[in-house]
Amino acid sequence: MNQHAALLAEACDPYRKAGLFAYFFARGKLGSDPVYRAILERGLLLGRLRILDLGCGQALLTAWLQAAARLCDRGVWPTGWPAAPRPLSTRGIELMARDVRRARNALGAASDVVAGDIRHTDFGTADAVVVLDVLHYMVSDAQRDVLQRVRQALPPRGLLLLRVSDAGAGLRYRYTHWVDRVAMFSRGHSFAAPHYRSVREWQAVLGDCGFDSEAQPMSQGTPFANVLLIAHAR
Ligand SMILES: C[S@@+](CC[C@H](N)C(=O)[O-])C[C@H]1O[C@@H](n2cnc3c(N)ncnc32)[C@H](O)[C@@H]1O
């Protein structure tokens, strides 16, 4: 098994305890979504001690980071990648009770995954906040409010990793839109329209909320129009 396959297996293995759906969902998502690999390969979370994952789903990011730290310790690590990040805490907040249950069954009852609505739940403080494919679930005023509260939770130079779909991306965006609608419905949310912005609009909102950001394409190998905004608190 090569190192990437070993990492995927290590990260997904805990989900066997959470049922077949949780396990195969983890394999599909961690194995195909380029953002997880990019986080490690580019060292995006290196040195960030308190990580907050908003809309964490079944806490795949936590599982991925824990697996990375274990494999890096064992020396089973892709050549050329920086060392795995070593956060002291990774806290997840997720709206859907069944995802929280899956996360806890997989990662243990002591894992810090809490049920809550990020529009209202206190964020506490963090060194990095990760928000992957979540903000389109809420209307634009709520998106802005969440981003302002994320800024308040971070110190100057604190990091926000925000992945969004780019409403300016033409056909790929249309495809993403429909896949997201179906995904939202199947996750138990209503069949409501998602709320998107173009990357330029997202960067303007981030600027208003106190962040400097750069955008990187983040849907390599998929048909989606996803972009990762790497934002630093001013
Ligand atoms: C597309 S999934 C992404 C999950 C996770 N970030 C990942 O990348 O694996 C979006 C998640 O955001 C959650 N979510 C949507 N609105 C939320 C809210 N207001 N508060 C907390 N979680 C929310 C959904 O329940 C869902 O689990």
The ligand as an ORCA input file, in Angstrom:
! r2SCAN-3c Opt
* xyz 0 1
  C     -21.645     19.704      2.389
  S     -21.564     19.313      4.085
  C     -19.841     19.519      4.458
  C     -19.444     18.818      5.711
  C     -17.976     19.007      6.097
  N     -17.627     20.408      6.207
  C     -17.085     18.300      5.099
  O     -16.476     18.975      4.266
  O     -17.048     17.060      5.127
  C     -22.285     20.754      4.862
  C     -22.510     20.544      6.342
  O     -22.876     21.794      6.957
  C     -23.880     21.525      7.929
  N     -24.606     22.761      8.216
  C     -25.402     23.459      7.370
  N     -25.913     24.530      7.999
  C     -25.427     24.512      9.263
  C     -25.600     25.353     10.395
  N     -26.402     26.421     10.335
  N     -24.962     25.037     11.545
  C     -24.152     23.931     11.607
  N     -23.953     23.100     10.562
  C     -24.589     23.385      9.402
  C     -24.733     20.473      7.231
  O     -25.580     19.799      8.128
  C     -23.666     19.582      6.612
  O     -23.234     18.580      7.494
*
